[in-house]
Amino acid sequence: MTEPRSKAFEAAEISDTFTLLEQCAAYLRCMPPVQVTLEMIRKIEDHLAQPEVFTAQRLGSLNSKVMELRHQVRTARNFAPSGTPLFEVEVQGNRVRVRVHEAYLQESGSPAMHQANALKLMDMLASGVELEVVVDEKATAQRMWSEP
């Protein structure tokens, strides 16, 4: 486990990074003045002049991506070898809903098999079930229309 860094160390690290950026810009100014190089020099100089603007833009972009994810509905499903659905997971914002499909529990019809299937599902959950969530475009569109 690494030790937490002090504020003085972090400040020195940032200062070193700015020094390196200044050296990069100086080096690039010595290069032939092609468009890509000139644009990179401008980006570096803009950042050196106002690093808070760059940081604010980056954080704003990150925040908008997080907000977009909060509005999406993501789902995942797990199926038995017979093709019968077992679990369904739905993620909306910070909420997660996990459902067991009744079809699997009643696949055999007999109460003994119903109980056996329920125990299998509990064992699966106890050992962990890994599902990959994907954006459910249909559910996302329905949710967006239903939100105030």
N, C-alpha and C positions, 0 to 999 in steps of 0.2 A: 504494500500500500504506500502511495506517495504522500509526502508531507504537503500540507497546504502551503501555497506560495504567499509570501508577504506582499503587501501593497507596494513597498519599495522595490521589490524584485519585479513585480508586474509593470511598474512605471519605467524601470530601466529596460525591460524587455520591449515595451512600446517605443521608447526613445531609440533603441538600437534598430528597431524595424523602420522607423522614420528615417534614420540615418542611411540605412540600406536603400530605401526608396529614393532618397535624394541622390545617392550614388548611381542608381539605375537610370534615373532621369538624365543625369550628367553624361553617362555613357551613351545613352540613346541619342542625345543631342549631337554626338560625334559621328553617328551613323549617317548614311545617305538619307536625305529627307524624303523618304517614300511615305505615302499616305498612312499606312498602318503604323509606322514608327512614330509619325507626328501625332496620331490619335492616342497612342500609348503614352507618349510624353505628356500630352494634355490631360489624360486621365490621372496620371501620377501627380502632376502639379496641382490639379484640382483637389485631389485627395489630401495632398500635403497642406494646401491652403485652408481647407475646411473638412477635416476628417469626420466631423460630426454629421455632415450632410450625407456622406457616403454611408455611414453607419445607420442613420435614420432611414435612408432609402432601403437598405438591405433588410432592416428589421420590419419596416412597413410591408415589404414584399413577403417576408416570411409570415407575418401576422395575417395578411390577406389569404395566403395558402392555408393557414390553420383555420381561418373562418370558413373558407370554402369546404374544407374537410368536415367541419361541424355541420354543414348543411347537407352533406351527402349521406345517403343511406348505404351502408356496406353490409353485404350478407355473405354467408358461407353455409354450405350444406355438406353433410356426411351421409353416405349411403351404405346399406348392408350389401353383402355380396349378391343377394337376390335382387338388388335394385330398389329396395324399399328405403325410403328416407329414414335416417336415424335422428340426427341432430340438425337443428337450424340455428344459426347465430345471426343476429341483426344488430348492427352498431349504428347509432344515431347520436352524433355529438359525443357527450360523455356517458351515454347510456348504452348498456349491452343487454340484449335479451337472448337467452338460450332456451330453446324449446326441444322437447322430445316429441317426435311424431307418434301419434296414437296408432298409426297404421302398422308400425313395427311391433308394438306391444300386442296388437290383436291379429298379427299375421297368421298365427296358428289356429286361433279360435278357442282353444281349451284354456280354462283358468290356470292349469298347471304350466302350460307353455307361456301364458301371459306373464306369470310370475317369474319364470325362468328368463324370459326376454328382459323383464325389468331389472333383474339381477345382473344380466350381462351389461346392460346400459350403465348401471351403477358402477360395475367394475371398470368399464371403459372410462367413465368420468373420474374415478378414483386414481387411475393410472395416468390420466391426462389425454385429452383429445386435441390434436392440432388441426386447425382448419385455416384455410387461406381466404381472407375476406376480399371481396371485389365490390366495386361500386355497382349498385343496382340502379340503373338509370330510370327505370319505371317508378320504383319506390321513391327515388330522389325527386322526380318531377311531381309526384303526388304530394309529397311532404311539403315541397316549396309552395304549392298552391294552397295547401291547408294552413300554412303558417300565417299569423296575423301580420 
